Amino acid sequence: MKKIDVKNTYNLKIAGGPEEVVLDYEGSDTYGVSPERIKYIKPKLVVKAGDSVKIGTVLFYDKKNEVNKFLSPISGIIKDIIFGERRVIKSIIISSDKKNQQEKITGPLSSDSVKDKSQEDIKKIIQNGGLWSSFIEYPFNRAPNDADNPPSIYVSLDNDEPFLPQSHMFIEGHESAFLTGLNALRVLCEKTYVGMSEKCKVNDPTIREQATHQIIGDYPANDPGVMLYYNKTSEKENDSWGIRAQDVIRIGMLIETGFYPNKRLITVSGTAVEKPMYAWVQDGLPIKDLLSDIRDFQAIRVVAGGLLTGQKVLKDDFINYRDYAIHVLPEGREQELLHFFKPGFHRPTVSRTYMSALLKDKEWEMNTSLNGGHRACISCGSCVAVCPVETYPQVTMKSLSDNDIETAMAQGVLDCVECGLCTYVCPSKIELSEIVTNAKNMIAKEVGKA
């Protein structure tokens, strides 16, 4: 097994992590899907209000990439379709009929029989099963086109962004589905690599022996894009694909059963949550059902997805196709007089500005406050010290501000995995990650990948 030692990472010690107790959430009367929250797609509806749907019925697809389909998480009736400005599809609301009727997508296959299928057969199963968006094609982090064939596929067994589900929690009981999904990926691409953290708690030897790389480091060392950066040997491999282990399991479940897998393991975490936990939920579950113990939603911020990479959502939103965590943070509106001149034992510090740097193992109660205002870049190098792909975000930012895209590309802007660490550690409160992501999107348009 090859070892990858990622030097520039950061261990975020944040309070409010989930207990390793798993709840199975009961169904709701109403479910929903939010196309507006899915990045880089242009949705085209194929249903209308009043239509009957089953689990696995196509609701919409991406007009820019028509094989990228999105399926109904529940059976019932389309209650409403909510549009925003310029007819942007905000939400598709479905009234559940409680029957859980399923649309048959493919004939069930065993793990061994998957190996006999063609690459085209596996592509069609995944596409028709609504899981094509599980893949991200580098360097632009979009679902691949049907004609694209990856030079390699990178699977991350573990998540190190707080507080995403840990591998030993979601793999238990789904070992067969993971192996079936992995066999399907190996049909798509012979060079399929599996990264496993040195801290991985999965005990099953059959699963552990699938790992091709051991990843050493904190967040975001286990990002598939980071593994690609350290493992690639040619420029061609920059177009590789990445996928998370829980999505591999979902692909395996689709292949083994022939039906759309509409359940996922998520975490509900944060110091504002009474009981942080793991929960098996159906796609489309209302977020307010998970946060029923919270009374004042004005005092909190709900983030769906990764704590640094997720999206701010409202209580009336739903668990979406790419959500594997719900984080609840207090809104930091309080003002503190002359806070910079205080010893600071009660707040975390990356640059060792405060005395809290002496508290090595303390978990910090985080809120959304910036703890200061925006300032010019001071070239402190904090962002460089945590960039896992060894770029210089502060230098790249200055190239981009001068509209010097070629220099930014030479500096490695396309290697960025958009982990958000550079923004988190920046003492000047510069949205470095957003600047780089916007630049990558502009480059994607220029090369026809947007």
Buried (B, 14 or more C-beta within 10 A) or exposed (E): EEEBEBEBBBEBBBBBBBEEEBEEBEEBEBBBBBBBBBEBBEBEBEBEEEBEBBBBBBBBBBEBBEBBBBBBBBBBBBBEBEEEEEEEBBBBBBBBBEEBBBBEBBEEBEBEEBEEBEEEBBBBBBBBBBBBBBBBBBBBBBBBBEEEEBBBBBBBBBBBBBBBBBBBBBBBEBBBBBBBBBBBBBBBBEBBBBBBBBBBEBEBEEBBEBBBBBBBBBBBBBBBBBBBBBBBEEEEBBBBBBBBBBBBBBBBBBBBBBBBBBBBBBBBBBBBBEEBBBBEBBBBBBBBBBBEEBEEBEEBBBBBBBBBBBBEBEBEBBBBBBBBBBBBBBBBEEEEEEBEEEEBEBBBBBEEEBBBBEBEEEBBBBBEBEBEEEEEBEEBEBBBBBBBBEBBBBBBBBBBEEEBBEBBBEBBBBBBBBBBBBBBBBBBEBBBBEBBBEBBBEBBEEEEBB
